Amino acid sequence: MNVELVEVQHFLQEHAPFAQLDPKLLANLPPNSTMRYFRAGETILDIGEPNEHCFVIRSGAVDVLDEQGVLLDRRDAGRCFGYSTIFGENSCRYQMISVEDSLLLLIPREPFLAVCREDPAFERFFSSQSKRMSAAAQSLRSDSSSELLRTPLEHFMIRDAATVGDVSIREAAQVMSQRNVSSLLILEDQRVAGIITDRDLRTKVVAQAKDVNASILEIATANPECARPETTALEAMLSMTELGIHHLPVVDAEQGLVGIVSSADIMRLLRNDPMYITADLAARSTDAELNEAYSMAKDVALRFIERGAGAEAVSAVMTLAADGLARRLCQLAEGELGPAPVEYAFVVAGSQARKGMGLASDQDNCLVLSDAYRPEHEPYFEALARRVCTGLDAAGQVLCPGEMMAMNPEWRMTQSEWIGTFQQWITAPEPEALLHAQTFFDFRAVHGSRSLATEVHAAAIDMAQHSGRLHAHLATLAARREPPLGFFRGFVVERSGEHHHQLDLKKGGIYAVTQLARLFAIAGGVSEIGTRQRLQLAARAGSVSERGAQDLTDAFEFLSTIALRHQAEQLRMGRQPDYHVNPNELKKLDREHLRDAFQIIKNMQSALSTKYPVRNI
């Protein structure tokens, strides 16, 4: 190979996607390519013109314009254009004009397609922005731990679940002993009406000397939480941890009961995975011990990141740890203060409620009190809230700078007061009220009476679904969080200060997607809280297109994973984790995917104006 061809090959090796090619495949391109020079202002390709080449910009810059002459993109050295005609387009859809004196490498159709046939990832890169984004997100999800956590329950559940009807406690215990099982399901007309476990027999029968001839229904948990066969191990694990249970019956809509899964089954699925170190929180009592356990959970999350886990799995680790920490602190507070005078729910909000915590998440929480609450009960709940919030802070989940915490009396309300507050936010949304609404529409109980919280959230969603005014305000807020992407797809970074040359992945990226997902969910009457689940169900409800929901999900997964990797690196260096990333420190392919993710968000934000009126708030 002559010197010029070697130089061309070296140039291609520095730019995506050529940098990822096998050297043997890459070596086939320079000898089959040509080099052309275009002066500034010269049209390289025109709309409707046939084309047989992929153009790679060696030097200079090229503008991409649509048929109305609107500038769509400006591409500089290392970027490509013209490839759409190679993938089936009859002619060019855009006009390409050299805006600087430019030297271009022209790769003919056949050598280009030959590489595509050998390397599917190379073809995906060029096929479309959405396909590239989807492939990147899928890659991030594909690590072994994440894949195991995505295993449907039907693949490892116990299919022959032990069942009985309305029998005596003695008969039920005999069945459990004969079957050598730790749980027993009670069926009524093929419906799962209850469940008992070994623990129920110990605490409700033996410890209380209960008559073993009494009905099993007297000690059973009625109408237990159930899962579906397609429910993933991760979703089941989150449900069991959230509810403080260890068994989930698996029920099919047509077949009825098809099996049962336990937390031990999931542990066996993952075998030696370090994730379950978070269960250690239940055995800790002092602030120092809780801090140690929570720090260990962060270490687990860091190891997940090091193994290449996607954002969903890493966030699940952090959310499990934070939920367990809050639950343990509530238990300790009750032990110190005595039983609560009325029922209450300790509720988490924000990213923890969405089960999307990162390594830099602070705490957002509140209390929902029974309507039986009276002013004389306030000292108890004030003390409990302060104990929990300061305990969270001491363990490593820092206080909310906006004081959206249960220790602030503003966020301790009865169930009726919470519903009234949501109604006020929905019917007359002011800027401050919108800030609160955004935080508390993500609303999930982790301790106490869950029904208090779920009924508040259900009432809020029902009111909000039909409030066009609220939708318009939320759409305006979602559109204002613009991605840090310039007119020519260049990154908009801070020019000075602490974050010089950095961009904020959260402000115009991750947070923008969560706002869009929240809006689409509310408009569709979806009560789900998780961002990914909101987008999926909102698409089914028709408040966002299937394609739009998938693109946003992929963008969210990619941005969240990049943010977590950045935060992990900061923690390793002993620095406080944040969302400020220098794009020049990312791999070239990651920078391209980052542009794609931001562009997807920007496009979805632009589309909001066609559906919702613009509001000035």
Backbone torsions as a table, in degrees:
resi	resn	phi	psi	omega
1	MET	NA	130.2	-177.7
2	ASN	-74.0	172.7	-173.9
3	VAL	-61.2	-40.3	-178.2
4	GLU	-64.2	-43.2	179.4
5	LEU	-65.1	-38.3	177.1
6	VAL	-62.1	-41.3	-180.0
7	GLU	-64.1	-41.6	177.6
8	VAL	-62.5	-43.8	179.4
9	GLN	-62.3	-41.6	178.1
10	HIS	-62.9	-39.0	177.9
11	PHE	-61.5	-47.5	-179.3
12	LEU	-62.3	-35.9	-179.1
13	GLN	-63.6	-15.3	-177.9
14	GLU	-92.5	-3.7	-173.2
15	HIS	-131.8	140.8	176.2
16	ALA	-71.5	145.8	0.0
17	PRO	-94.0	4.7	-177.8
18	PHE	-62.6	-29.3	-178.4
19	ALA	-63.3	-23.6	-178.4
20	GLN	-93.0	-1.7	-177.8
21	LEU	-75.0	150.5	169.7
22	ASP	-61.0	134.0	-177.5
23	PRO	-52.6	-34.1	-180.0
24	LYS	-66.8	-39.3	177.1
25	LEU	-68.7	-43.1	-179.6
26	LEU	-61.3	-37.6	-177.2
27	ALA	-63.4	-19.4	-179.6
28	ASN	-79.0	-16.4	-173.8
29	LEU	-80.3	-50.6	-176.5
30	PRO	-56.3	-44.6	-178.3
31	PRO	-64.1	-23.0	-177.9
32	ASN	-98.7	3.9	-176.4
33	SER	-108.2	165.0	176.2
34	THR	-126.2	162.7	179.2
35	MET	-116.6	134.0	177.7
36	ARG	-132.8	150.0	-178.6
37	TYR	-111.7	135.3	178.1
38	PHE	-127.4	134.3	177.8
39	ARG	-78.8	158.6	176.5
40	ALA	-56.6	133.2	179.4
41	GLY	89.8	-7.6	-178.4
42	GLU	-81.1	136.8	176.9
43	THR	-79.8	124.4	-178.8
44	ILE	-89.1	-48.4	175.8
45	LEU	-135.8	142.5	179.4
46	ASP	-114.5	160.8	179.4
47	ILE	-62.5	131.2	-179.1
48	GLY	87.0	-5.2	-177.9
49	GLU	-82.1	136.6	175.8
50	PRO	-70.6	153.4	-178.6
51	ASN	-148.9	140.5	-177.8
52	GLU	-122.5	16.2	-174.3
53	HIS	-133.9	151.8	163.6
54	CYS	-97.4	122.8	-179.0
55	PHE	-94.2	131.2	174.8
56	VAL	-115.8	125.5	-177.5
57	ILE	-78.2	112.0	178.1
58	ARG	-79.4	-41.5	174.8
59	SER	-154.7	156.9	-178.9
60	GLY	98.9	-158.9	-178.5
61	ALA	-153.0	147.1	-177.0
62	VAL	-130.9	132.8	176.1
63	ASP	-93.7	143.0	175.6
64	VAL	-112.1	119.3	-176.5
65	LEU	-122.1	147.9	176.7
66	ASP	-87.6	-174.9	-174.1
67	GLU	-69.0	-17.1	174.4
68	GLN	-91.2	3.7	-179.7
69	GLY	80.8	12.9	179.5
70	VAL	-79.0	130.4	179.5
71	LEU	-71.7	119.2	-179.4
72	LEU	-96.5	-34.0	-176.0
73	ASP	-164.3	154.1	170.4
74	ARG	-124.0	122.7	-174.4
75	ARG	-111.8	138.6	-177.0
76	ASP	-116.0	-167.8	-173.1
77	ALA	-54.9	133.4	178.1
78	GLY	96.7	-15.8	-179.6
79	ARG	-94.8	164.0	-171.4
80	CYS	-121.3	164.2	172.3
81	PHE	-159.4	168.5	177.4
82	GLY	86.3	-5.0	-172.8
83	TYR	-77.7	-14.3	-177.3
84	SER	-62.7	-32.9	179.6
85	THR	-69.9	-21.8	178.6
86	ILE	-74.9	-24.6	-177.5
87	PHE	-99.5	28.7	171.1
88	GLY	114.1	-14.7	176.7
89	GLU	-66.1	138.7	-179.4
90	ASN	-72.9	-32.4	-178.9
91	SER	-157.2	171.9	-177.1
92	CYS	-66.2	134.6	176.1
93	ARG	-90.9	-14.1	-174.8
94	TYR	-129.7	163.2	174.8
95	GLN	-101.4	132.8	-179.9
96	MET	-113.4	118.8	-178.2
97	ILE	-122.8	134.1	177.0
98	SER	-76.9	119.4	-179.6
99	VAL	-96.8	-7.5	171.8
100	GLU	-137.2	161.5	170.4
101	ASP	-56.9	121.5	-169.6
102	SER	-128.8	140.0	174.4
103	LEU	-108.5	122.2	-172.8
104	LEU	-120.2	140.4	173.2
105	LEU	-96.8	125.9	-178.5
106	LEU	-107.8	114.2	178.3
107	ILE	-99.5	118.5	-177.6
108	PRO	-66.2	161.5	-175.9
109	ARG	-53.9	-54.1	-170.6
110	GLU	-65.5	-48.2	176.1
111	PRO	-61.1	-35.8	178.8
112	PHE	-63.9	-48.4	-179.1
113	LEU	-67.7	-30.0	177.7
114	ALA	-62.3	-40.8	176.8
115	VAL	-67.8	-39.8	178.8
116	CYS	-59.0	-41.0	-179.2
117	ARG	-65.5	-32.0	-179.2
118	GLU	-84.4	-24.9	-174.4
119	ASP	-135.2	93.3	-178.8
120	PRO	-57.9	-32.9	179.9
121	ALA	-64.2	-35.3	177.3
122	PHE	-64.1	-43.1	179.0
123	GLU	-66.3	-41.4	180.0
124	ARG	-60.1	-36.3	-178.2
125	PHE	-58.4	-39.0	-174.9
126	PHE	-91.0	-18.4	-169.0
127	SER	-64.1	-44.1	176.1
128	SER	-175.6	160.4	179.6
129	GLN	-62.1	-44.7	-177.3
130	SER	-65.7	-39.9	179.4
131	LYS	-66.2	-39.2	177.8
132	ARG	-62.9	-42.4	-178.8
133	MET	-64.6	-42.4	-179.9
134	SER	-63.6	-42.6	179.7
135	ALA	-63.8	-39.6	179.2
136	ALA	-64.2	-44.3	-179.4
137	ALA	-64.5	-40.8	179.0
138	GLN	-62.7	-38.3	178.3
139	SER	-61.5	-39.2	-179.2
140	LEU	-68.9	-25.4	-178.1
141	ARG	-86.1	-7.4	-163.2
142	SER	-92.9	10.4	179.3
143	ASP	-69.1	161.0	-172.1
144	SER	-63.0	-41.5	-179.4
145	SER	-64.6	-44.0	179.6
146	SER	-62.6	-41.4	-178.9
147	GLU	-63.2	-41.0	177.6
148	LEU	-62.1	-41.6	179.8
149	LEU	-67.6	-19.9	178.5
150	ARG	-91.4	2.8	179.1
151	THR	-64.3	125.1	177.2
152	PRO	-64.1	147.9	-178.2
153	LEU	-60.0	-31.7	-177.9
154	GLU	-61.8	-17.0	-178.7
155	HIS	-85.0	-17.2	-179.1
156	PHE	-141.7	5.3	179.8
157	MET	-68.9	160.5	172.9
158	ILE	-82.5	115.1	-172.5
159	ARG	-79.7	-32.5	-176.9
160	ASP	-94.8	68.9	-178.0
161	ALA	-66.9	141.7	178.5
162	ALA	-75.2	128.1	-177.5
163	THR	-135.0	155.6	173.6
164	VAL	-144.6	172.0	171.6
165	GLY	-98.9	-147.3	178.4
166	ASP	-82.5	85.7	-179.1
167	VAL	-112.4	178.0	178.8
168	SER	-78.5	163.3	177.5
169	ILE	-59.7	-40.8	179.9
170	ARG	-60.6	-47.2	-179.2
171	GLU	-63.2	-38.8	179.6
172	ALA	-63.9	-43.1	179.8
173	ALA	-63.4	-36.7	179.2
174	GLN	-66.0	-39.9	178.3
175	VAL	-63.8	-43.6	179.7
176	MET	-62.6	-39.0	179.3
177	SER	-67.6	-44.6	-179.7
178	GLN	-64.2	-39.5	-177.9
179	ARG	-85.5	-9.7	-178.2
180	ASN	55.0	52.2	-179.1
181	VAL	-122.6	158.3	-179.5
182	SER	-100.3	0.2	179.0
183	SER	-147.3	158.2	-177.8
184	LEU	-143.0	129.4	-179.7
185	LEU	-97.2	142.2	179.6
186	ILE	-107.5	120.9	-177.4
187	LEU	-104.8	140.0	171.8
188	GLU	-130.6	112.8	-177.6
189	ASP	53.5	44.7	178.8
190	GLN	66.8	10.1	176.4
191	ARG	-102.2	140.3	178.1
192	VAL	-75.0	104.5	-176.3
193	ALA	-94.2	-18.3	-178.5
194	GLY	-170.8	172.2	177.5
195	ILE	-147.7	142.3	169.9
196	ILE	-126.3	154.8	-180.0
197	THR	-131.0	171.0	175.2
198	ASP	-53.0	-39.4	-178.4
199	ARG	-63.1	-38.8	177.7
200	ASP	-61.1	-41.2	-180.0
201	LEU	-64.7	-37.4	-179.8
202	ARG	-71.8	-48.6	-171.1
203	THR	-85.8	-29.8	-174.7
204	LYS	-103.1	-16.8	-178.7
205	VAL	-113.0	-65.0	-176.4
206	VAL	-63.5	-51.3	-175.7
207	ALA	-63.4	-28.9	-177.4
208	GLN	-106.9	8.9	178.6
209	ALA	50.7	44.7	-177.5
210	LYS	-76.3	147.1	179.5
211	ASP	-62.7	119.9	-176.7
212	VAL	-74.9	-5.9	176.9
213	ASN	-90.5	-4.0	178.2
214	ALA	-70.3	162.8	-179.3
215	SER	-65.7	142.8	177.8
216	ILE	-61.8	-24.7	-178.2
217	LEU	-65.1	-20.1	-178.3
218	GLU	-73.1	-20.5	-179.9
219	ILE	-117.6	-4.1	-176.3
220	ALA	-77.6	154.7	168.4
221	THR	-84.9	115.2	-175.4
222	ALA	-76.9	147.7	175.7
223	ASN	44.7	61.3	-175.8
224	PRO	-66.4	158.2	174.0
225	GLU	-60.6	134.8	-179.9
226	CYS	-123.0	160.2	176.7
227	ALA	-119.8	168.9	177.6
228	ARG	-102.5	158.9	179.6
229	PRO	-57.6	-33.4	-178.3
230	GLU	-84.1	-5.1	175.9
231	THR	-59.1	135.2	-178.2
232	THR	-81.7	162.6	176.7
233	ALA	-58.6	-38.8	179.1
234	LEU	-62.5	-47.1	-179.5
235	GLU	-63.8	-41.0	179.0
236	ALA	-64.0	-42.6	-179.9
237	MET	-61.9	-43.3	178.9
238	LEU	-63.7	-42.3	179.3
239	SER	-63.1	-45.9	-179.1
240	MET	-64.3	-40.1	179.7
241	THR	-67.4	-43.0	-179.1
242	GLU	-62.5	-39.6	-176.6
243	LEU	-89.8	-9.1	-178.9
244	GLY	70.3	34.6	-178.8
245	ILE	-120.3	169.3	-176.2
246	HIS	-125.8	0.7	-178.8
247	HIS	-137.3	141.3	176.0
248	LEU	-131.8	115.0	170.5
249	PRO	-64.6	145.9	179.5
250	VAL	-111.3	121.2	-172.2
251	VAL	-124.4	130.1	175.3
252	ASP	-96.4	142.2	-176.0
253	ALA	-59.3	-33.0	-177.9
254	GLU	-98.7	-40.1	-174.3
255	GLN	-88.6	-14.8	-175.0
256	GLY	80.4	-143.6	-178.5
257	LEU	-63.8	125.9	179.1
258	VAL	-122.6	-7.9	179.7
259	GLY	170.8	-172.2	178.4
260	ILE	-148.8	148.3	178.0
261	VAL	-133.2	146.2	179.5
262	SER	-120.9	165.0	176.8
263	SER	-61.0	-33.0	178.1
264	ALA	-64.7	-33.6	177.9
265	ASP	-64.0	-40.5	179.0
266	ILE	-69.4	-37.7	177.1
267	MET	-62.7	-38.6	177.7
268	ARG	-68.0	-35.0	178.2
269	LEU	-59.6	-42.5	-178.2
270	LEU	-94.3	-7.6	178.7
271	ARG	48.4	-106.4	-172.4
272	ASN	-91.5	17.6	-180.0
273	ASP	-60.6	134.7	-175.8
274	PRO	-73.2	-0.9	-174.6
275	MET	-57.1	-32.2	-171.3
276	TYR	-80.8	7.4	171.9
277	ILE	-65.1	-22.2	179.8
278	THR	-64.1	-24.1	178.0
279	ALA	-63.2	-16.8	179.8
280	ASP	-62.4	-20.3	-178.7
281	LEU	-59.1	-34.5	-176.3
282	ALA	-64.2	-19.7	-178.1
283	ALA	-97.8	0.2	-176.7
284	ARG	-96.7	149.8	-176.0
285	SER	-129.6	-36.5	-176.9
286	THR	-92.9	161.8	178.6
287	ASP	-58.3	-40.3	-179.1
288	ALA	-64.6	-41.6	179.6
289	GLU	-66.9	-40.3	179.2
290	LEU	-67.1	-38.2	177.0
291	ASN	-61.3	-42.0	179.8
292	GLU	-63.5	-44.4	-178.6
293	ALA	-66.7	-40.6	179.9
294	TYR	-67.9	-37.0	176.6
295	SER	-64.7	-37.7	177.8
296	MET	-64.3	-36.7	177.5
297	ALA	-64.6	-38.1	176.0
298	LYS	-63.5	-38.1	177.4
299	ASP	-62.6	-38.2	177.4
300	VAL	-62.3	-45.0	178.9
301	ALA	-60.5	-40.2	178.7
302	LEU	-62.9	-39.7	179.0
303	ARG	-67.0	-35.8	175.4
304	PHE	-60.1	-44.5	-179.9
305	ILE	-63.3	-42.8	-179.9
306	GLU	-62.2	-30.2	179.1
307	ARG	-84.1	1.4	177.4
308	GLY	86.2	20.0	-179.2
309	ALA	-65.6	149.7	175.6
310	GLY	-75.0	169.7	-174.0
311	ALA	-63.1	-35.4	-176.4
312	GLU	-61.3	-44.6	-179.7
313	ALA	-67.7	-41.4	-179.8
314	VAL	-65.9	-44.0	178.3
315	SER	-62.7	-33.9	178.0
316	ALA	-62.4	-41.2	178.2
317	VAL	-59.8	-50.2	-177.5
318	MET	-65.2	-38.2	-179.7
319	THR	-68.5	-42.5	177.0
320	LEU	-58.2	-44.0	-179.0
321	ALA	-65.8	-44.6	-178.9
322	ALA	-66.2	-40.8	176.6
323	ASP	-62.4	-46.2	179.7
324	GLY	-63.0	-37.3	178.6
325	LEU	-64.4	-47.3	179.7
326	ALA	-63.8	-41.6	-179.6
327	ARG	-63.4	-42.4	179.9
328	ARG	-65.9	-39.8	179.3
329	LEU	-66.4	-36.1	175.4
330	CYS	-62.9	-42.5	178.8
331	GLN	-63.5	-42.0	178.6
332	LEU	-65.1	-40.4	178.8
333	ALA	-63.2	-41.6	178.3
334	GLU	-65.0	-35.3	177.1
335	GLY	-65.6	-35.0	-179.2
336	GLU	-80.6	-36.8	-173.5
337	LEU	-97.4	-15.6	-174.2
338	GLY	94.7	174.4	-178.2
339	PRO	-60.6	148.1	178.5
340	ALA	-65.3	139.9	-178.3
341	PRO	-67.6	-27.8	174.8
342	VAL	-140.9	165.5	178.5
343	GLU	-63.4	146.9	176.9
344	TYR	-150.6	165.5	173.9
345	ALA	-130.0	130.3	171.6
346	PHE	-90.0	119.0	-170.9
347	VAL	-114.7	134.8	173.3
348	VAL	-100.4	151.0	-179.1
349	ALA	-128.6	-178.3	175.8
350	GLY	64.3	-144.1	-174.0
351	SER	-64.5	-32.4	178.9
352	GLN	-67.1	-40.6	177.2
353	ALA	-62.4	-37.0	-180.0
354	ARG	-77.4	-3.8	-176.0
355	LYS	59.0	39.2	-178.1
356	GLY	-127.3	35.1	-176.7
357	MET	-66.9	147.5	172.5
358	GLY	-112.2	-169.8	-179.3
359	LEU	-82.4	-4.3	-179.5
360	ALA	-118.1	16.0	-175.9
361	SER	-77.3	135.4	173.1
362	ASP	-94.7	-169.3	-177.6
363	GLN	-102.8	138.6	169.5
364	ASP	-131.9	121.7	-177.6
365	ASN	-157.0	172.1	-179.0
366	CYS	-162.5	174.7	175.2
367	LEU	-119.4	135.7	168.5
368	VAL	-109.1	120.2	-176.4
369	LEU	-104.5	148.3	175.6
370	SER	-58.9	150.4	177.0
371	ASP	-66.0	-7.7	174.8
372	ALA	-78.6	-3.2	-179.8
373	TYR	-59.2	141.1	175.9
374	ARG	-130.2	157.7	-177.5
375	PRO	-53.3	-32.1	-179.4
376	GLU	-68.6	-11.3	177.7
377	HIS	-86.4	-10.2	-173.9
378	GLU	-58.5	-44.0	-179.4
379	PRO	-56.5	-36.4	-179.9
380	TYR	-64.2	-50.7	-175.1
381	PHE	-73.6	-27.6	174.1
382	GLU	-65.0	-43.7	179.9
383	ALA	-67.3	-41.8	179.7
384	LEU	-63.1	-46.7	-178.3
385	ALA	-62.5	-42.0	-179.5
386	ARG	-65.8	-41.1	179.5
387	ARG	-61.0	-43.5	-177.1
388	VAL	-71.0	-47.9	-175.9
389	CYS	-66.6	-42.4	178.0
390	THR	-70.1	-31.6	176.3
391	GLY	-67.1	-39.4	175.6
392	LEU	-61.4	-43.3	-179.8
393	ASP	-63.4	-44.1	-179.2
394	ALA	-64.4	-30.6	-178.4
395	ALA	-83.0	-12.3	177.2
396	GLY	123.4	-6.9	175.0
397	GLN	-96.9	97.2	-165.5
398	VAL	-66.2	158.8	179.2
399	LEU	-63.0	147.5	178.2
400	CYS	-72.2	124.8	179.9
401	PRO	-63.0	-24.8	177.4
402	GLY	-89.7	5.6	177.7
403	GLU	58.8	30.9	173.9
404	MET	-85.1	73.8	-175.5
405	MET	-141.2	157.2	-178.2
406	ALA	-62.5	-24.3	179.1
407	MET	-72.3	-12.7	171.9
408	ASN	-86.3	118.7	-175.5
409	PRO	-56.7	-21.7	178.7
410	GLU	-61.9	-26.6	-176.4
411	TRP	-109.1	28.6	168.2
412	ARG	-120.8	106.0	-177.1
413	MET	-138.3	158.9	173.8
414	THR	-73.6	167.2	179.8
415	GLN	-57.5	-45.4	-180.0
416	SER	-64.8	-39.2	179.1
417	GLU	-65.7	-38.4	178.1
418	TRP	-64.1	-44.5	179.2
419	ILE	-61.9	-41.4	177.7
420	GLY	-64.5	-37.0	178.6
421	THR	-66.1	-43.9	176.4
422	PHE	-60.9	-40.1	178.7
423	GLN	-61.2	-40.2	178.2
424	GLN	-65.1	-44.3	178.6
425	TRP	-61.5	-38.5	-174.8
426	ILE	-75.3	-41.8	-174.7
427	THR	-82.7	-26.8	-179.4
428	ALA	-138.1	66.2	-173.9
429	PRO	-72.5	109.5	172.1
430	GLU	-95.2	166.3	-178.0
431	PRO	-52.2	-45.5	-179.5
432	GLU	-67.9	-39.8	179.3
433	ALA	-63.9	-37.0	178.7
434	LEU	-65.0	-38.5	177.2
435	LEU	-60.4	-44.8	178.7
436	HIS	-65.9	-42.7	-178.3
437	ALA	-61.6	-41.8	179.2
438	GLN	-59.8	-40.5	-179.3
439	THR	-70.5	-46.0	-170.3
440	PHE	-92.2	-5.1	167.9
441	PHE	-70.4	-16.5	170.8
442	ASP	-96.3	97.4	-158.8
443	PHE	-141.2	112.2	-175.0
444	ARG	-146.2	127.9	179.7
445	ALA	-79.4	138.1	176.3
446	VAL	-118.1	-9.6	178.8
447	HIS	-155.8	147.9	176.9
448	GLY	92.1	-150.8	-177.0
449	SER	-81.1	99.8	-176.6
450	ARG	-62.3	-31.4	-176.7
451	SER	-63.1	-31.1	177.6
452	LEU	-58.4	-44.0	-177.8
453	ALA	-76.0	-43.4	-177.2
454	THR	-64.8	-34.4	178.7
455	GLU	-70.2	-36.6	175.6
456	VAL	-63.6	-48.1	-177.3
457	HIS	-64.6	-40.7	179.2
458	ALA	-62.9	-41.6	178.8
459	ALA	-64.8	-40.0	-180.0
460	ALA	-64.1	-44.9	179.7
461	ILE	-63.5	-41.4	-179.4
462	ASP	-62.0	-43.0	178.4
463	MET	-68.6	-41.1	-173.6
464	ALA	-73.2	-29.4	-175.7
465	GLN	-58.2	-33.0	-174.5
466	HIS	-103.8	12.1	-179.0
467	SER	-99.4	91.9	178.9
468	GLY	-60.5	-32.0	-179.9
469	ARG	-65.1	-44.7	178.0
470	LEU	-62.4	-42.6	179.8
471	HIS	-58.0	-42.4	-179.3
472	ALA	-65.0	-40.9	178.4
473	HIS	-65.2	-44.1	180.0
474	LEU	-65.8	-36.5	177.6
475	ALA	-64.2	-40.2	178.3
476	THR	-62.8	-43.6	178.5
477	LEU	-63.8	-42.1	-179.4
478	ALA	-63.9	-36.4	-178.8
479	ALA	-74.8	-25.1	-178.1
480	ARG	-74.2	-23.5	179.1
481	ARG	-81.0	69.2	-174.5
482	GLU	-71.5	139.5	176.6
483	PRO	-62.6	150.0	-179.8
484	PRO	-77.4	63.5	-177.2
485	LEU	-127.7	123.8	-177.1
486	GLY	-78.0	179.2	-176.6
487	PHE	-60.8	-32.0	-178.6
488	PHE	-104.3	30.1	179.5
489	ARG	62.0	20.9	172.7
490	GLY	-86.4	152.0	-179.4
491	PHE	-76.1	137.5	175.9
492	VAL	-94.8	109.3	-176.7
493	VAL	-112.8	162.7	176.1
494	GLU	-66.2	136.6	-177.0
495	ARG	-89.7	-17.4	-178.7
496	SER	-156.5	178.7	176.2
497	GLY	85.7	-166.7	-174.9
498	GLU	-59.2	-34.7	-175.5
499	HIS	-108.3	39.1	177.7
500	HIS	-54.4	129.9	179.3
501	HIS	67.7	18.2	179.3
502	GLN	-116.4	158.1	173.3
503	LEU	-122.2	157.2	-176.1
504	ASP	-97.6	108.1	-179.5
505	LEU	-66.7	-25.5	-175.8
506	LYS	-82.2	-48.5	-168.8
507	LYS	-59.1	-54.0	-177.2
508	GLY	-105.5	9.0	-178.2
509	GLY	-122.3	-84.6	-177.1
510	ILE	-59.6	-46.2	-176.8
511	TYR	-68.3	-35.4	178.5
512	ALA	-62.2	-40.6	179.1
513	VAL	-66.4	-42.0	179.8
514	THR	-63.5	-35.7	177.2
515	GLN	-66.8	-44.3	178.4
516	LEU	-62.0	-44.1	-179.6
517	ALA	-63.3	-40.2	179.0
518	ARG	-63.5	-44.0	178.3
519	LEU	-60.7	-49.8	-178.4
520	PHE	-62.7	-37.4	179.4
521	ALA	-66.6	-46.5	180.0
522	ILE	-62.1	-45.3	-179.9
523	ALA	-62.8	-29.5	179.9
524	GLY	-93.1	2.0	-179.3
525	GLY	70.1	26.2	-178.2
526	VAL	-87.2	126.4	-178.7
527	SER	-91.2	-9.0	178.4
528	GLU	-60.3	149.8	-174.2
529	ILE	-108.5	-36.1	-178.1
530	GLY	-61.1	140.4	-175.9
531	THR	-60.5	-47.6	-179.3
532	ARG	-62.2	-44.5	-179.0
533	GLN	-67.3	-37.9	177.5
534	ARG	-59.4	-45.3	-178.7
535	LEU	-64.5	-42.7	-179.1
536	GLN	-62.7	-48.1	-177.0
537	LEU	-74.2	-31.8	177.1
538	ALA	-65.3	-35.4	176.4
539	ALA	-64.0	-41.2	177.7
540	ARG	-64.8	-34.5	-179.8
541	ALA	-78.4	-12.9	176.8
542	GLY	90.4	7.7	-179.6
543	SER	-85.9	-7.7	172.9
544	VAL	-151.6	150.7	-179.5
545	SER	-71.0	156.1	177.0
546	GLU	-58.9	-43.3	-179.3
547	ARG	-65.6	-43.3	179.3
548	GLY	-61.9	-42.0	179.6
549	ALA	-63.7	-41.9	-179.2
550	GLN	-68.2	-42.0	178.7
551	ASP	-62.2	-42.8	179.3
552	LEU	-66.3	-37.9	177.8
553	THR	-62.5	-44.3	179.4
554	ASP	-64.7	-43.0	178.4
555	ALA	-62.1	-42.0	-180.0
556	PHE	-63.1	-43.6	-179.7
557	GLU	-62.8	-44.5	-178.2
558	PHE	-65.5	-49.7	-178.3
559	LEU	-62.4	-41.6	-179.5
560	SER	-64.0	-39.8	-179.5
561	THR	-68.7	-42.4	177.0
562	ILE	-60.3	-42.4	179.7
563	ALA	-63.2	-43.2	-179.1
564	LEU	-66.0	-39.6	177.4
565	ARG	-62.8	-41.5	178.5
566	HIS	-62.3	-45.3	-179.4
567	GLN	-65.7	-37.1	177.8
568	ALA	-62.3	-42.4	178.7
569	GLU	-63.7	-39.4	177.7
570	GLN	-63.1	-42.6	179.2
571	LEU	-63.7	-39.8	178.0
572	ARG	-62.0	-30.6	-179.2
573	MET	-89.7	5.0	178.9
574	GLY	75.6	22.1	-179.0
575	ARG	-106.2	159.2	178.1
576	GLN	-72.6	126.0	-177.3
577	PRO	-70.1	144.8	176.9
578	ASP	-147.6	-168.4	-177.5
579	TYR	-112.7	13.7	-175.8
580	HIS	-92.5	114.9	-174.2
581	VAL	-120.2	138.2	171.8
582	ASN	-87.4	112.2	-175.9
583	PRO	-61.8	-25.5	179.9
584	ASN	-69.7	-15.1	178.7
585	GLU	-90.7	-4.3	177.7
586	LEU	-86.2	158.4	173.3
587	LYS	-64.6	153.8	-175.4
588	LYS	-60.3	-40.8	179.7
589	LEU	-66.7	-37.4	177.0
590	ASP	-63.9	-35.6	177.9
591	ARG	-64.6	-39.5	177.7
592	GLU	-64.6	-44.0	178.2
593	HIS	-64.7	-34.1	178.0
594	LEU	-64.1	-42.9	176.1
595	ARG	-60.2	-44.0	179.5
596	ASP	-60.4	-45.2	-178.9
597	ALA	-60.9	-47.1	179.4
598	PHE	-63.5	-38.2	-179.4
599	GLN	-66.7	-39.7	176.8
600	ILE	-58.8	-46.3	179.9
601	ILE	-63.3	-43.8	-179.4
602	LYS	-61.0	-42.0	178.7
603	ASN	-63.8	-42.0	179.0
604	MET	-66.7	-37.2	176.8
605	GLN	-64.5	-42.2	179.4
606	SER	-62.1	-35.9	-178.4
607	ALA	-69.9	-19.4	-178.5
608	LEU	-60.8	-35.4	-174.9
609	SER	-64.7	-22.6	179.1
610	THR	-78.8	-17.8	-176.9
611	LYS	-109.5	-31.0	-176.6
612	TYR	-122.5	138.6	177.1
613	PRO	-68.9	148.7	179.7
614	VAL	-75.1	135.7	178.9
615	ARG	-117.5	142.3	173.3
616	ASN	-100.5	110.3	-177.5
617	ILE	-128.7	NA	NA
